[in-house]
Amino acid sequence: MEKAEVFAGASGQDEICDYIALATAYEHDLNEPARAEIWRQQVAEAAGRYGTNAWLHAAKTARKIRVENRQLALQYMAQAEVSAKDHRDCIATAETWKRTFRNKKGGERCLWKSQEHAASSQDWLEIADIWLREFKNETVGAQCLIKAAKSAESPLEMCRTARRWLNHLPHHHEGQRCLKQAEEMAATTRHWLAIAEIWHRELRDVTGSERCLEAAEQAANSASDWGDVASHWKTVHGDEANANRCYGIGYGEVRSMETMQTQFDAVESWLIDGKTRDRNGITRTGYLEKSKSYPGTWNTQKSDRRPECLSRLYSFTIATAAEVGIMLLARVPPYLYLTAGEVTDGLSVYEGEAQPYTKHRMWTYAAATYGRLPAGTYTVEATTEHPCDETSFLLAFTLENPF
């Protein structure tokens, strides 16, 4: 036993289990209650450091190691209740009372306490799940779902509440009411798809699901959105035709600069000839030359101005003063900087944030409005609005009366 004491808790992985095993051995096998009390004190100190879950672990371990430890396990459960400071701790204690000790009253007592700590819709949903699943109490479970609906701050939270009603209490009408409230709150493609799935899977209402899919298409403004709508048409409805239609919209390409001229109203389209400035100090300056497209990707370097964002740098020269327009078209929200000179920390001429591009909704753009630039060299930094976005992009320039 002395050798066992040396190794107890040494691994740090389950020291409480080791301490309880030693206390049990001294108490029941060696009849040394004083030594047993020393190790029980070690259990109390360890559980006190780690909190409610540690007390629950101690209670379950004590009961499992030896039947005679039942009273000790109950003491640990009492400590777990006292230490519970939020609704999740209370739920865990309630589940242990019910599953391990078959003590329904103790579980219900902890669940009532958990409701005192509930604040968000998700909190109420977690509590409702336990009332309905573990304790089969539809009355209190329904009360918690009502509070979850009142606390919902987003359509997705309202969808989760509706799904609980429909799965656990289908005879109530609250599920459909929550779903309709979710529709009133919906603003994005993701919201509408979540609602459509509930109409289809839980309610078997194809008409309601299709109505929400149409709304999801109206809200789509990126390739990812269109891909999600297409996937829903295919996997949920089995509709290959609508799936292919949405895939075509979402992943269609802008095939020529003529498509983008509707945003510029320019005489001609001009693009950089592809030369860029790299990070090792070598400057490569390209003149604006006529071309149909210049694609690129943000995957080479970090942005100087937007930490954690990827970027590409382009330098160009105009021989005489000219009206210059720049468009950066991308599948993720882009950001554009125009500075004077061959370095990005030069005088800032323009900053362009992402805007929706209505003709091809899977694209967004950042555009510099027309402005008369003096002759000289300028640098464009093509980067992203959000960190770590990677995708293809198209950079376009227009010059009006350059000579």
Secondary structure as GFF3:
##gff-version 3
##sequence-region A 1 403
A	DSSP	alpha_helix	2	7	.	.	.	ID=ss1
A	DSSP	alpha_helix	15	24	.	.	.	ID=ss2
A	DSSP	pi_helix	25	29	.	.	.	ID=ss3
A	DSSP	alpha_helix	33	50	.	.	.	ID=ss4
A	DSSP	alpha_helix	52	65	.	.	.	ID=ss5
A	DSSP	three_ten_helix	67	69	.	.	.	ID=ss6
A	DSSP	alpha_helix	70	83	.	.	.	ID=ss7
A	DSSP	alpha_helix	87	99	.	.	.	ID=ss8
A	DSSP	alpha_helix	104	117	.	.	.	ID=ss9
A	DSSP	alpha_helix	121	133	.	.	.	ID=ss10
A	DSSP	alpha_helix	138	151	.	.	.	ID=ss11
A	DSSP	alpha_helix	155	168	.	.	.	ID=ss12
A	DSSP	alpha_helix	174	185	.	.	.	ID=ss13
A	DSSP	alpha_helix	189	201	.	.	.	ID=ss14
A	DSSP	alpha_helix	206	219	.	.	.	ID=ss15
A	DSSP	alpha_helix	223	235	.	.	.	ID=ss16
A	DSSP	alpha_helix	240	250	.	.	.	ID=ss17
A	DSSP	alpha_helix	257	260	.	.	.	ID=ss18
A	DSSP	three_ten_helix	261	263	.	.	.	ID=ss19
A	DSSP	beta_strand	268	272	.	.	.	ID=ss20
A	DSSP	beta_strand	286	289	.	.	.	ID=ss21
A	DSSP	beta_strand	295	297	.	.	.	ID=ss22
A	DSSP	beta_strand	301	302	.	.	.	ID=ss23
A	DSSP	beta_strand	310	318	.	.	.	ID=ss24
A	DSSP	beta_strand	322	330	.	.	.	ID=ss25
A	DSSP	beta_strand	334	340	.	.	.	ID=ss26
A	DSSP	beta_strand	348	352	.	.	.	ID=ss27
A	DSSP	beta_strand	355	356	.	.	.	ID=ss28
A	DSSP	beta_strand	364	373	.	.	.	ID=ss29
A	DSSP	beta_strand	376	384	.	.	.	ID=ss30
A	DSSP	beta_strand	392	400	.	.	.	ID=ss31
###
